[in-house]
Amino acid sequence: MRHSNGPKEGEFITIKSYKHDGSLHRTWRDTMVLKTSENALIGCNDHTLVTEADGRRWVTREPALVYFHKHYWFNIVAMIRDNGVSYYCNLASPMVLDKEALKYIDYDLDVKVFPNGEKRLLDVDEYAEHSARWKYPAKTDLILKHNVKTLVDWIEHGKGPFSKEYVEIWYNRYLELSRRQ
């Protein structure tokens, strides 16, 4: 059931990512909402069906906490694995939440953080290719570069989703809400 002020804790939403030209990129079904605030949404995927733009479908392998914000140009996926938490951070437009789904534009660049803390910037070539093809505005390029710096600062200082406590609190909340279902 949807409410005018957004989904409630324990409800499920769909997440849709698009490319700059408006084409659908990827869809995640059934992400459980753990918390919504005026500016952010925290959720959890666990063995969630993902559909690619070309129709390929796959299921996520492990529980993953997702963090989206209405002002930051990135979103964060904390994948909870046996060897520790890995992060996949998408440089993307701020989220928009409507009755259909949580939506954002994926801007190709990604930062992966391994359990040992190693950081890797991914898909730089894809970003350059798409930037040329779809003529990303110079302002968007500047915003994304600024947000990479913000994201790296969060990673280095264990801020928000990058803190051990955050992962423990929100994963435990997911387990608690799952037991009620």
C-alpha positions as CSV (number, residue, x, y, z in Angstrom):
1,M,0.0,0.0,0.0
2,R,1.4,3.4,-1.0
3,H,1.0,6.6,1.0
4,S,1.4,10.1,-0.2
5,N,4.4,10.5,2.0
6,G,6.2,7.5,0.5
7,P,6.6,3.8,1.3
8,K,6.6,2.7,4.9
9,E,9.2,0.6,6.7
10,G,8.8,-3.1,5.8
11,E,7.1,-2.4,2.4
12,F,8.6,-3.3,-0.9
13,I,9.5,-1.0,-3.7
14,T,11.0,-1.3,-7.2
15,I,14.2,0.5,-8.1
16,K,14.8,1.6,-11.7
17,S,18.0,3.0,-13.1
18,Y,18.0,4.9,-16.4
19,K,20.7,6.2,-18.7
20,H,21.1,9.9,-19.5
21,D,19.1,9.6,-22.7
22,G,16.1,8.3,-20.7
23,S,16.4,4.7,-21.7
24,L,15.8,2.1,-18.9
25,H,19.1,0.5,-17.7
26,R,18.2,-1.9,-14.9
27,T,15.3,-2.8,-12.6
28,W,15.4,-4.3,-9.1
29,R,12.1,-5.8,-7.9
30,D,11.1,-6.1,-4.2
31,T,13.6,-4.0,-2.3
32,M,12.4,-3.8,1.4
33,V,12.3,-0.3,2.8
34,L,14.0,-0.1,6.1
35,K,13.9,3.7,6.6
36,T,12.7,6.8,4.7
37,S,13.3,10.4,5.7
38,E,12.7,13.7,4.0
39,N,16.0,13.2,2.0
40,A,17.0,9.6,2.0
41,L,15.9,6.0,1.7
42,I,17.6,2.9,3.2
43,G,16.5,-0.5,1.9
44,C,17.6,-4.1,1.6
45,N,17.8,-6.5,-1.4
46,D,18.2,-10.2,-0.8
47,H,18.0,-12.6,-3.7
48,T,16.2,-9.9,-5.6
49,L,15.2,-10.3,-9.2
50,V,17.1,-7.9,-11.5
51,T,16.1,-7.2,-15.1
52,E,18.6,-5.7,-17.5
53,A,17.5,-3.3,-20.3
54,D,18.0,-6.1,-22.9
55,G,15.7,-8.4,-21.0
56,R,18.3,-10.6,-19.3
57,R,17.3,-11.5,-15.7
58,W,19.3,-12.6,-12.7
59,V,19.0,-12.8,-9.0
60,T,21.2,-11.0,-6.5
61,R,23.4,-13.5,-4.5
62,E,23.6,-11.9,-1.1
63,P,21.9,-9.4,1.1
64,A,22.7,-5.9,0.2
65,L,21.8,-2.6,2.0
66,V,21.0,0.2,-0.4
67,Y,21.3,3.9,0.4
68,F,19.7,6.6,-1.8
69,H,19.6,10.4,-1.3
70,K,17.7,13.3,-2.8
71,H,20.7,15.6,-2.9
72,Y,23.8,13.5,-3.4
73,W,24.8,12.3,-6.9
74,F,25.6,8.8,-5.8
75,N,24.0,5.8,-4.3
76,I,25.6,3.1,-2.2
77,V,25.1,-0.7,-2.1
78,A,26.7,-2.5,0.8
79,M,26.9,-6.2,-0.1
80,I,27.1,-8.4,3.0
81,R,29.3,-11.4,2.2
82,D,31.0,-14.1,4.2
83,N,34.4,-12.4,3.7
84,G,33.1,-9.0,4.8
85,V,31.2,-6.1,3.4
86,S,31.9,-4.9,-0.1
87,Y,30.5,-1.7,-1.5
88,Y,29.4,-0.8,-5.0
89,C,28.8,2.9,-5.3
90,N,27.1,4.3,-8.4
91,L,27.7,7.9,-9.5
92,A,24.1,8.8,-10.4
93,S,21.5,11.5,-10.2
94,P,19.8,12.0,-6.9
95,M,16.9,9.7,-6.4
96,V,13.3,10.5,-7.3
97,L,10.6,8.4,-5.6
98,D,7.1,8.2,-7.2
99,K,4.2,5.7,-7.0
100,E,5.9,3.4,-9.6
101,A,9.5,3.2,-8.3
102,L,12.6,4.8,-6.9
103,K,14.4,6.2,-10.0
104,Y,17.8,7.6,-10.8
105,I,20.1,8.2,-13.8
106,D,23.2,6.0,-13.8
107,Y,26.2,8.0,-14.9
108,D,28.4,5.0,-15.5
109,L,31.2,5.8,-13.0
110,D,31.4,3.4,-10.1
111,V,33.5,3.2,-7.0
112,K,34.0,-0.3,-5.6
113,V,35.3,-0.8,-2.0
114,F,36.6,-4.2,-1.0
115,P,36.4,-5.7,2.5
116,N,40.1,-4.8,3.0
117,G,39.3,-1.1,2.3
118,E,40.9,-1.0,-1.2
119,K,39.0,1.5,-3.4
120,R,38.7,1.2,-7.2
121,L,37.2,3.7,-9.7
122,L,35.4,1.6,-12.4
123,D,34.0,2.3,-15.9
124,V,35.9,5.4,-16.7
125,D,36.0,4.4,-20.4
126,E,32.2,3.9,-20.4
127,Y,31.7,7.3,-18.8
128,A,33.8,9.0,-21.5
129,E,32.0,7.1,-24.3
130,H,28.5,7.9,-22.9
131,S,29.5,11.5,-22.1
132,A,30.4,12.0,-25.8
133,R,27.4,10.1,-27.2
134,W,24.8,11.8,-25.0
135,K,26.6,15.1,-24.5
136,Y,26.6,15.2,-20.8
137,P,26.5,18.9,-19.8
138,A,29.7,20.4,-18.4
139,K,27.8,21.2,-15.2
140,T,26.9,17.5,-14.8
141,D,30.5,16.5,-15.2
142,L,31.6,19.0,-12.5
143,I,28.8,17.8,-10.2
144,L,29.9,14.1,-10.6
145,K,33.6,14.9,-10.1
146,H,32.7,16.8,-6.9
147,N,30.5,13.9,-5.7
148,V,33.3,11.4,-6.3
149,K,35.4,13.4,-3.9
150,T,32.5,13.5,-1.4
151,L,32.1,9.7,-1.7
152,V,35.8,9.0,-1.2
153,D,35.7,11.2,1.9
154,W,32.8,9.2,3.3
155,I,34.7,6.0,2.5
156,E,37.9,7.2,4.2
157,H,36.1,8.4,7.3
158,G,33.6,5.5,7.7
159,K,30.7,7.9,7.3
160,G,27.1,6.6,6.9
161,P,26.8,3.3,5.0
162,F,30.6,2.9,5.3
163,S,30.5,2.4,9.1
164,K,30.4,-1.0,10.6
165,E,27.6,0.1,13.0
166,Y,25.4,1.3,10.1
167,V,25.7,-2.1,8.4
168,E,24.9,-4.0,11.7
169,I,22.0,-1.8,12.6
170,W,20.3,-1.8,9.2
171,Y,21.0,-5.5,8.4
172,N,19.6,-6.5,11.8
173,R,16.5,-4.3,11.2
174,Y,16.0,-6.1,7.8
175,L,16.2,-9.5,9.6
176,E,13.7,-8.4,12.2
177,L,11.2,-7.1,9.6
178,S,11.7,-10.2,7.5
179,R,10.7,-12.4,10.4
180,R,7.5,-10.5,10.7
181,Q,6.5,-11.1,7.1
